[in-house]
Amino acid sequence: MDKKQWTRRWNGWVAPTRLPGIYKRREGGHLVRARVLDPTTGSKREIRRVLPEADEASAYKWLHDEKARIKAGIVANQPTMPRFDEFAASLFERKVTRREIKSARSRERWDVTIEHLTAGTKGVPGFGTMLVDQIRVAHVEAWKTGIATLIVAGKYAPTTANGWLAILRVILTAARREFALGLDPTDGVTDFDTSEHATYTDEEPNALPAERVGEFLETMREVFPHYFAMTYLGLATGLRPSSMRPLRRTGPSSDIKWDERVILVRRSHTLGNEVMDTTKTKLRQRISVPDEVGHVLRWHVDTQLTTPEQQASDLLFPARDGGYLNEHCLRQPFAKVGSLTGLEMHFTPRGLRRTFNDLARAAHVEALVTKSISGHQTDRMREHYSTVQPLEQRQSIGAVLRLVKGGSGAA
């Protein structure tokens, strides 16, 4: 072929052949190009592909079949593989749109995690620019080893890293399903070990002993009276602060049925002014409360809603501007009251739930009733949010020994 027939086009040197849309490549093989009407979009679609090993006849057949496929509106069997960062962002967006990820807190968690998984973490490379079909088990294991070094160095807790790993599994499993890939690269990759990372310990159980609850409440009422009712309600019911902040006291959708002494738990607040019309566990609760709880809530409404914005708000626990309280609103008051009462442990708002379970057990409340109040859906979760007190153990062991013939006198 005469050298003058080569033309620089489509990032290479090509020459036309006797067949329309088929170009011979100077490097070998052929390039095919055509435009065809795509019935799925109603517009023309370009076909252009390099077939480095194809002869003229094979290239023509490939182009003919591709044009027929597009004209028939058939989706390609082999879609272009995206990079991990592109696919992760796309999956995240779809999950938010489909309301599979609802709360602002969950969106924040996904957003932060995707940043770690794509851009990397403190020198540990992420998966950002890798094509999703090229990620292998070895890549995931190498990432896990790198993150493990950060855990050993005290940079991150293993529970945090397990959260990243959980979302990585979701992303790669979705890619495997969407692109009909083979082995899931997270298959067989275990969680980070948490056996030496105790969330709650003997020294830090994050639960008030029954004998300290009264003092804690009295001090809260004296020093932070505007947070007393929320603290009281949390201890009385085990409700999460995120379920208490959006409670409405008035209006057509009031969650407080004052005459019936009923609290309806059906919303959840996490960040800003965003509220979900469901709870964290998707469980809607109807809690019947005694007069004592009603009196405390009435006192709160009558004495602690002092600004015009609070009084105009339909919320039971509004901020001074009438909006939702900050998610960390109880953190500083709890720390201060803990210090004033001489607590030798940290007691946080999360401890309300644990303390309620302990008090309910000490009061011999049936497990079924306890779960109906706190919203725990399984015995396992109820037990997770419980701390067995020394007195309970002593009394239980004593009860067992009393069943033994002769008791301690047999020794």
One Martini backbone bead per residue (centre of mass of N, CA, C, O) as a GRO file, in nm:
protein
  411
    1MET     BB    1   0.096   0.036   0.022
    2ASP     BB    2   0.078   0.353  -0.006
    3LYS     BB    3   0.195   0.593   0.206
    4LYS     BB    4  -0.015   0.828   0.120
    5GLN     BB    5  -0.281   0.671   0.241
    6TRP     BB    6  -0.214   0.764   0.514
    7THR     BB    7  -0.405   0.864   0.810
    8ARG     BB    8  -0.453   1.089   1.071
    9ARG     BB    9  -0.673   0.909   1.293
   10TRP     BB   10  -0.784   0.829   1.592
   11ASN     BB   11  -0.491   0.800   1.715
   12GLY     BB   12  -0.398   0.714   1.411
   13TRP     BB   13  -0.303   0.509   1.135
   14VAL     BB   14  -0.509   0.514   0.839
   15ALA     BB   15  -0.699   0.317   0.588
   16PRO     BB   16  -0.906   0.264   0.354
   17THR     BB   17  -1.144   0.045   0.233
   18ARG     BB   18  -1.384  -0.124   0.044
   19LEU     BB   19  -1.525  -0.103   0.321
   20PRO     BB   20  -1.751   0.042   0.505
   21GLY     BB   21  -1.598   0.142   0.812
   22ILE     BB   22  -1.313   0.025   0.720
   23TYR     BB   23  -0.982   0.029   0.873
   24LYS     BB   24  -0.652   0.032   0.827
   25ARG     BB   25  -0.372  -0.038   1.024
   26ARG     BB   26  -0.037   0.017   1.051
   27GLU     BB   27  -0.004  -0.178   1.312
   28GLY     BB   28  -0.258  -0.345   1.273
   29GLY     BB   29  -0.542  -0.423   1.172
   30HIS     BB   30  -0.858  -0.269   1.272
   31LEU     BB   31  -1.094  -0.002   1.215
   32VAL     BB   32  -1.417   0.090   1.336
   33ARG     BB   33  -1.684   0.297   1.174
   34ALA     BB   34  -2.006   0.441   1.288
   35ARG     BB   35  -2.352   0.545   1.238
   36VAL     BB   36  -2.642   0.498   1.456
   37LEU     BB   37  -2.961   0.445   1.544
   38ASP     BB   38  -3.089   0.480   1.873
   39PRO     BB   39  -3.390   0.375   2.010
   40THR     BB   40  -3.333   0.450   2.321
   41THR     BB   41  -3.275   0.780   2.227
   42GLY     BB   42  -3.314   0.893   1.913
   43SER     BB   43  -3.005   0.886   1.836
   44LYS     BB   44  -2.700   0.910   1.734
   45ARG     BB   45  -2.436   0.655   1.723
   46GLU     BB   46  -2.115   0.582   1.789
   47ILE     BB   47  -1.882   0.363   1.626
   48ARG     BB   48  -1.563   0.272   1.788
   49ARG     BB   49  -1.298   0.033   1.707
   50VAL     BB   50  -1.029  -0.163   1.796
   51LEU     BB   51  -0.892  -0.447   1.590
   52PRO     BB   52  -0.582  -0.584   1.610
   53GLU     BB   53  -0.660  -0.901   1.493
   54ALA     BB   54  -0.830  -0.823   1.252
   55ASP     BB   55  -0.964  -0.870   0.967
   56GLU     BB   56  -1.163  -0.747   0.729
   57ALA     BB   57  -1.401  -0.950   0.767
   58SER     BB   58  -1.417  -0.945   1.078
   59ALA     BB   59  -1.467  -0.642   1.106
   60TYR     BB   60  -1.730  -0.634   0.945
   61LYS     BB   61  -1.891  -0.828   1.125
   62TRP     BB   62  -1.871  -0.672   1.385
   63LEU     BB   63  -2.014  -0.415   1.280
   64HIS     BB   64  -2.277  -0.549   1.193
   65ASP     BB   65  -2.356  -0.659   1.476
   66GLU     BB   66  -2.352  -0.388   1.629
   67LYS     BB   67  -2.569  -0.244   1.463
   68ALA     BB   68  -2.792  -0.450   1.522
   69ARG     BB   69  -2.795  -0.421   1.826
   70ILE     BB   70  -2.869  -0.119   1.842
   71LYS     BB   71  -3.130  -0.130   1.666
   72ALA     BB   72  -3.259  -0.338   1.887
   73GLY     BB   73  -3.187  -0.231   2.189
   74ILE     BB   74  -2.931  -0.372   2.301
   75VAL     BB   75  -2.747  -0.439   2.563
   76ALA     BB   76  -2.444  -0.457   2.645
   77ASN     BB   77  -2.245  -0.713   2.778
   78GLN     BB   78  -1.977  -0.507   2.789
   79PRO     BB   79  -1.919  -0.282   2.991
   80THR     BB   80  -1.766  -0.021   3.099
   81MET     BB   81  -1.527   0.007   3.330
   82PRO     BB   82  -1.506   0.144   3.626
   83ARG     BB   83  -1.395   0.309   3.869
   84PHE     BB   84  -1.412   0.299   4.198
   85ASP     BB   85  -1.486   0.598   4.254
   86GLU     BB   86  -1.720   0.609   4.050
   87PHE     BB   87  -1.892   0.374   4.158
   88ALA     BB   88  -1.921   0.463   4.452
   89ALA     BB   89  -2.064   0.732   4.391
   90SER     BB   90  -2.300   0.609   4.232
   91LEU     BB   91  -2.408   0.420   4.451
   92PHE     BB   92  -2.461   0.633   4.665
   93GLU     BB   93  -2.665   0.799   4.500
   94ARG     BB   94  -2.869   0.569   4.461
   95LYS     BB   95  -2.925   0.508   4.763
   96VAL     BB   96  -3.038   0.787   4.824
   97THR     BB   97  -3.265   0.794   4.611
   98ARG     BB   98  -3.392   0.508   4.727
   99ARG     BB   99  -3.371   0.519   5.049
  100GLU     BB  100  -3.132   0.332   5.169
  101ILE     BB  101  -3.021   0.616   5.249
  102LYS     BB  102  -3.138   0.852   5.490
  103SER     BB  103  -2.959   0.970   5.689
  104ALA     BB  104  -2.727   1.206   5.756
  105ARG     BB  105  -2.534   1.018   5.908
  106SER     BB  106  -2.509   0.802   5.684
  107ARG     BB  107  -2.403   0.989   5.464
  108GLU     BB  108  -2.151   1.074   5.616
  109ARG     BB  109  -2.030   0.793   5.646
  110TRP     BB  110  -2.004   0.731   5.344
  111ASP     BB  111  -1.838   0.973   5.259
  112VAL     BB  112  -1.592   0.919   5.442
  113THR     BB  113  -1.535   0.627   5.351
  114ILE     BB  114  -1.487   0.679   5.050
  115GLU     BB  115  -1.239   0.850   5.099
  116HIS     BB  116  -1.068   0.621   5.222
  117LEU     BB  117  -1.103   0.409   4.980
  118THR     BB  118  -0.978   0.605   4.757
  119ALA     BB  119  -0.742   0.801   4.884
  120GLY     BB  120  -0.686   0.703   5.163
  121THR     BB  121  -0.477   0.633   5.478
  122LYS     BB  122  -0.209   0.739   5.606
  123GLY     BB  123  -0.046   0.582   5.346
  124VAL     BB  124  -0.290   0.408   5.264
  125PRO     BB  125  -0.400   0.284   4.993
  126GLY     BB  126  -0.646   0.292   4.772
  127PHE     BB  127  -0.899   0.225   4.497
  128GLY     BB  128  -0.975   0.461   4.308
  129THR     BB  129  -0.825   0.392   4.001
  130MET     BB  130  -0.945   0.124   3.995
  131LEU     BB  131  -1.083  -0.122   3.841
  132VAL     BB  132  -1.335  -0.324   3.948
  133ASP     BB  133  -1.223  -0.589   3.780
  134GLN     BB  134  -0.911  -0.558   3.922
  135ILE     BB  135  -0.992  -0.637   4.198
  136ARG     BB  136  -0.836  -0.816   4.455
  137VAL     BB  137  -0.774  -0.987   4.732
  138ALA     BB  138  -0.483  -0.877   4.763
  139HIS     BB  139  -0.567  -0.580   4.780
  140VAL     BB  140  -0.744  -0.600   5.033
  141GLU     BB  141  -0.528  -0.725   5.220
  142ALA     BB  142  -0.327  -0.491   5.196
  143TRP     BB  143  -0.514  -0.279   5.311
  144LYS     BB  144  -0.565  -0.420   5.582
  145THR     BB  145  -0.272  -0.417   5.678
  146GLY     BB  146  -0.239  -0.111   5.679
  147ILE     BB  147  -0.470  -0.051   5.882
  148ALA     BB  148  -0.356  -0.225   6.113
  149THR     BB  149  -0.114  -0.037   6.173
  150LEU     BB  150  -0.297   0.200   6.267
  151ILE     BB  151  -0.427   0.052   6.502
  152VAL     BB  152  -0.169  -0.015   6.660
  153ALA     BB  153  -0.097   0.307   6.670
  154GLY     BB  154  -0.385   0.449   6.749
  155LYS     BB  155  -0.548   0.593   6.508
  156TYR     BB  156  -0.760   0.350   6.512
  157ALA     BB  157  -1.039   0.174   6.542
  158PRO     BB  158  -1.163  -0.134   6.463
  159THR     BB  159  -1.458  -0.042   6.435
  160THR     BB  160  -1.405   0.166   6.217
  161ALA     BB  161  -1.273  -0.024   6.007
  162ASN     BB  162  -1.524  -0.213   5.986
  163GLY     BB  163  -1.697   0.002   5.853
  164TRP     BB  164  -1.531   0.020   5.595
  165LEU     BB  165  -1.546  -0.280   5.517
  166ALA     BB  166  -1.853  -0.295   5.486
  167ILE     BB  167  -1.868  -0.091   5.247
  168LEU     BB  168  -1.679  -0.239   5.059
  169ARG     BB  169  -1.860  -0.485   5.029
  170VAL     BB  170  -2.100  -0.340   4.903
  171ILE     BB  171  -1.955  -0.230   4.651
  172LEU     BB  172  -1.832  -0.502   4.535
  173THR     BB  173  -2.099  -0.656   4.522
  174ALA     BB  174  -2.238  -0.463   4.325
  175ALA     BB  175  -2.030  -0.494   4.097
  176ARG     BB  176  -2.060  -0.795   4.056
  177ARG     BB  177  -2.362  -0.782   3.977
  178GLU     BB  178  -2.359  -0.558   3.751
  179PHE     BB  179  -2.091  -0.707   3.586
  180ALA     BB  180  -2.058  -1.011   3.612
  181LEU     BB  181  -1.854  -1.114   3.809
  182GLY     BB  182  -1.670  -1.295   3.995
  183LEU     BB  183  -1.496  -1.284   4.246
  184ASP     BB  184  -1.510  -1.161   4.555
  185PRO     BB  185  -1.260  -0.970   4.709
  186THR     BB  186  -1.410  -1.006   5.010
  187ASP     BB  187  -1.393  -1.297   5.018
  188GLY     BB  188  -1.278  -1.400   5.337
  189VAL     BB  189  -1.259  -1.122   5.464
  190THR     BB  190  -1.198  -1.024   5.769
  191ASP     BB  191  -1.230  -0.877   6.043
  192PHE     BB  192  -1.130  -0.685   6.277
  193ASP     BB  193  -0.997  -0.711   6.578
  194THR     BB  194  -1.186  -0.658   6.908
  195SER     BB  195  -1.085  -0.807   7.176
  196GLU     BB  196  -0.891  -0.539   7.269
  197HIS     BB  197  -1.170  -0.356   7.222
  198ALA     BB  198  -1.345  -0.216   7.466
  199THR     BB  199  -1.627  -0.033   7.510
  200TYR     BB  200  -1.687  -0.187   7.781
  201THR     BB  201  -1.605  -0.168   8.129
  202ASP     BB  202  -1.562  -0.181   8.458
  203GLU     BB  203  -1.462   0.124   8.462
  204GLU     BB  204  -1.652   0.174   8.172
  205PRO     BB  205  -1.993   0.116   8.148
  206ASN     BB  206  -2.202   0.345   8.092
  207ALA     BB  207  -2.353   0.310   8.387
  208LEU     BB  208  -2.574   0.364   8.633
  209PRO     BB  209  -2.617   0.313   8.936
  210ALA     BB  210  -2.899   0.316   9.112
  211GLU     BB  211  -2.774   0.496   9.357
  212ARG     BB  212  -2.696   0.745   9.133
  213VAL     BB  213  -2.946   0.856   8.983
  214GLY     BB  214  -3.073   1.068   9.171
  215GLU     BB  215  -2.828   1.260   9.187
  216PHE     BB  216  -2.803   1.316   8.889
  217LEU     BB  217  -3.085   1.442   8.850
  218GLU     BB  218  -3.068   1.668   9.061
  219THR     BB  219  -2.823   1.810   8.930
  220MET     BB  220  -2.946   1.859   8.655
  221ARG     BB  221  -3.183   2.037   8.758
  222GLU     BB  222  -2.999   2.257   8.887
  223VAL     BB  223  -2.788   2.318   8.637
  224PHE     BB  224  -2.980   2.175   8.383
  225PRO     BB  225  -3.305   2.216   8.349
  226HIS     BB  226  -3.343   2.198   8.023
  227TYR     BB  227  -3.229   1.874   8.046
  228PHE     BB  228  -3.392   1.705   8.250
  229ALA     BB  229  -3.634   1.573   8.094
  230MET     BB  230  -3.464   1.414   7.891
  231THR     BB  231  -3.308   1.251   8.098
  232TYR     BB  232  -3.553   1.126   8.238
  233LEU     BB  233  -3.674   0.989   7.986
  234GLY     BB  234  -3.426   0.813   7.921
  235LEU     BB  235  -3.430   0.656   8.196
  236ALA     BB  236  -3.740   0.560   8.172
  237THR     BB  237  -3.707   0.432   7.847
  238GLY     BB  238  -3.432   0.424   7.659
  239LEU     BB  239  -3.417   0.646   7.471
  240ARG     BB  240  -3.296   0.803   7.220
  241PRO     BB  241  -3.198   1.116   7.146
  242SER     BB  242  -3.292   1.093   6.840
  243SER     BB  243  -3.598   1.038   6.944
  244MET     BB  244  -3.644   1.297   7.131
  245ARG     BB  245  -3.586   1.559   6.966
  246PRO     BB  246  -3.857   1.514   6.757
  247LEU     BB  247  -4.067   1.559   6.958
  248ARG     BB  248  -4.414   1.633   6.968
  249ARG     BB  249  -4.651   1.834   7.164
  250THR     BB  250  -4.797   1.950   6.907
  251GLY     BB  251  -5.041   1.922   6.689
  252PRO     BB  252  -5.157   1.695   6.449
  253SER     BB  253  -4.856   1.527   6.510
  254SER     BB  254  -4.846   1.452   6.790
  255ASP     BB  255  -4.645   1.250   7.022
  256ILE     BB  256  -4.812   1.368   7.265
  257LYS     BB  257  -5.057   1.208   7.472
  258TRP     BB  258  -5.164   1.350   7.740
  259ASP     BB  259  -5.437   1.205   7.822
  260GLU     BB  260  -5.307   0.904   7.766
  261ARG     BB  261  -5.006   0.871   7.834
  262VAL     BB  262  -4.850   0.898   7.541
  263ILE     BB  263  -4.572   0.785   7.332
  264LEU     BB  264  -4.461   0.856   7.004
  265VAL     BB  265  -4.224   0.661   6.817
  266ARG     BB  266  -4.135   0.786   6.462
  267ARG     BB  267  -3.861   0.949   6.484
  268SER     BB  268  -3.544   1.097   6.348
  269HIS     BB  269  -3.245   1.273   6.464
  270THR     BB  270  -2.923   1.406   6.359
  271LEU     BB  271  -2.887   1.654   6.145
  272GLY     BB  272  -2.979   1.948   6.182
  273ASN     BB  273  -3.311   1.967   6.013
  274GLU     BB  274  -3.315   1.655   5.982
  275VAL     BB  275  -3.590   1.419   5.940
  276MET     BB  276  -3.711   1.105   6.006
  277ASP     BB  277  -4.003   0.891   5.940
  278THR     BB  278  -3.815   0.720   6.138
  279THR     BB  279  -3.626   0.491   6.286
  280LYS     BB  280  -3.339   0.324   6.323
  281THR     BB  281  -3.521   0.037   6.335
  282LYS     BB  282  -3.816   0.090   6.204
  283LEU     BB  283  -3.967   0.143   6.479
  284ARG     BB  284  -4.286   0.174   6.614
  285GLN     BB  285  -4.391   0.347   6.910
  286ARG     BB  286  -4.599   0.279   7.211
  287ILE     BB  287  -4.583   0.465   7.514
  288SER     BB  288  -4.678   0.405   7.837
  289VAL     BB  289  -4.702   0.639   8.099
  290PRO     BB  290  -4.667   0.766   8.390
  291ASP     BB  291  -4.731   1.040   8.578
  292GLU     BB  292  -4.439   1.124   8.634
  293VAL     BB  293  -4.367   1.185   8.340
  294GLY     BB  294  -4.590   1.391   8.281
  295HIS     BB  295  -4.501   1.600   8.495
  296VAL     BB  296  -4.219   1.659   8.381
  297LEU     BB  297  -4.311   1.753   8.099
  298ARG     BB  298  -4.492   1.984   8.198
  299TRP     BB  299  -4.274   2.138   8.345
  300HIS     BB  300  -4.103   2.192   8.099
  301VAL     BB  301  -4.311   2.352   7.931
  302ASP     BB  302  -4.378   2.573   8.161
  303THR     BB  303  -4.045   2.653   8.235
  304GLN     BB  304  -3.828   2.597   7.969
  305LEU     BB  305  -3.993   2.772   7.755
  306THR     BB  306  -3.871   3.102   7.711
  307THR     BB  307  -3.892   3.152   7.419
  308PRO     BB  308  -4.082   3.235   7.154
  309GLU     BB  309  -3.976   3.003   6.975
  310GLN     BB  310  -4.035   2.770   7.172
  311GLN     BB  311  -4.344   2.829   7.212
  312ALA     BB  312  -4.404   2.797   6.891
  313SER     BB  313  -4.313   2.526   6.900
  314ASP     BB  314  -4.383   2.166   6.861
  315LEU     BB  315  -4.161   2.091   7.041
  316LEU     BB  316  -4.045   1.949   7.336
  317PHE     BB  317  -3.711   2.001   7.261
  318PRO     BB  318  -3.619   2.295   7.199
  319ALA     BB  319  -3.444   2.528   7.094
  320ARG     BB  320  -3.412   2.864   7.122
  321ASP     BB  321  -3.507   2.884   6.801
  322GLY     BB  322  -3.713   2.613   6.775
  323GLY     BB  323  -3.539   2.396   6.698
  324TYR     BB  324  -3.308   2.165   6.690
  325LEU     BB  325  -3.111   1.999   6.868
  326ASN     BB  326  -2.811   1.912   6.916
  327GLU     BB  327  -2.654   1.606   6.916
  328HIS     BB  328  -2.448   1.731   7.164
  329CYS     BB  329  -2.615   1.868   7.402
  330LEU     BB  330  -2.545   1.647   7.649
  331ARG     BB  331  -2.240   1.620   7.687
  332GLN     BB  332  -2.156   1.856   7.879
  333PRO     BB  333  -2.364   1.814   8.106
  334PHE     BB  334  -2.272   1.527   8.181
  335ALA     BB  335  -1.982   1.597   8.257
  336LYS     BB  336  -2.050   1.801   8.482
  337VAL     BB  337  -2.227   1.619   8.660
  338GLY     BB  338  -2.019   1.399   8.702
  339SER     BB  339  -1.822   1.584   8.854
  340LEU     BB  340  -2.017   1.687   9.085
  341THR     BB  341  -2.083   1.369   9.175
  342GLY     BB  342  -1.814   1.188   9.154
  343LEU     BB  343  -1.761   1.035   8.908
  344GLU     BB  344  -1.537   0.752   8.805
  345MET     BB  345  -1.679   0.800   8.524
  346HIS     BB  346  -1.808   0.789   8.213
  347PHE     BB  347  -2.116   0.969   8.125
  348THR     BB  348  -2.332   0.929   7.862
  349PRO     BB  349  -2.609   0.943   7.666
  350ARG     BB  350  -2.583   0.635   7.600
  351GLY     BB  351  -2.629   0.547   7.908
  352LEU     BB  352  -2.936   0.557   7.929
  353ARG     BB  353  -2.995   0.282   7.798
  354ARG     BB  354  -2.832   0.107   7.994
  355THR     BB  355  -2.967   0.197   8.259
  356PHE     BB  356  -3.252   0.109   8.197
  357ASN     BB  357  -3.194  -0.195   8.174
  358ASP     BB  358  -3.091  -0.224   8.464
  359LEU     BB  359  -3.346  -0.118   8.611
  360ALA     BB  360  -3.548  -0.319   8.490
  361ARG     BB  361  -3.412  -0.572   8.604
  362ALA     BB  362  -3.420  -0.486   8.908
  363ALA     BB  363  -3.751  -0.460   8.875
  364HIS     BB  364  -3.855  -0.718   8.717
  365VAL     BB  365  -3.886  -0.675   8.419
  366GLU     BB  366  -3.995  -0.787   8.148
  367ALA     BB  367  -3.839  -0.831   7.854
  368LEU     BB  368  -4.075  -0.760   7.666
  369VAL     BB  369  -4.130  -0.482   7.795
  370THR     BB  370  -3.855  -0.355   7.766
  371LYS     BB  371  -3.848  -0.368   7.452
  372SER     BB  372  -4.111  -0.193   7.408
  373ILE     BB  373  -3.969   0.066   7.524
  374SER     BB  374  -3.667   0.083   7.398
  375GLY     BB  375  -3.663  -0.092   7.103
  376HIS     BB  376  -3.560  -0.360   7.131
  377GLN     BB  377  -3.564  -0.655   6.915
  378THR     BB  378  -3.351  -0.812   7.097
  379ASP     BB  379  -3.185  -0.980   7.339
  380ARG     BB  380  -2.901  -0.912   7.247
  381MET     BB  381  -2.935  -0.600   7.262
  382ARG     BB  382  -3.026  -0.580   7.551
  383GLU     BB  383  -2.762  -0.706   7.665
  384HIS     BB  384  -2.563  -0.501   7.541
  385TYR     BB  385  -2.737  -0.268   7.717
  386SER     BB  386  -2.598  -0.412   7.974
  387THR     BB  387  -2.527  -0.417   8.342
  388VAL     BB  388  -2.406  -0.615   8.578
  389GLN     BB  389  -2.441  -0.608   8.909
  390PRO     BB  390  -2.306  -0.711   9.202
  391LEU     BB  391  -2.574  -0.756   9.357
  392GLU     BB  392  -2.699  -0.950   9.154
  393GLN     BB  393  -2.488  -1.170   9.180
  394ARG     BB  394  -2.508  -1.224   9.484
  395GLN     BB  395  -2.812  -1.290   9.487
  396SER     BB  396  -2.800  -1.522   9.282
  397ILE     BB  397  -2.599  -1.704   9.426
  398GLY     BB  398  -2.764  -1.726   9.686
  399ALA     BB  399  -3.011  -1.860   9.552
  400VAL     BB  400  -2.861  -2.112   9.463
  401LEU     BB  401  -2.756  -2.205   9.747
  402ARG     BB  402  -3.047  -2.238   9.872
  403LEU     BB  403  -3.092  -2.502   9.687
  404VAL     BB  404  -2.875  -2.626   9.851
  405LYS     BB  405  -2.823  -2.861  10.053
  406GLY     BB  406  -2.717  -2.688  10.349
  407GLY     BB  407  -2.546  -2.498  10.221
  408SER     BB  408  -2.284  -2.345  10.383
  409GLY     BB  409  -2.300  -2.564  10.625
  410ALA     BB  410  -2.165  -2.813  10.460
  411ALA     BB  411  -1.852  -2.734  10.489
   0.00000   0.00000   0.00000
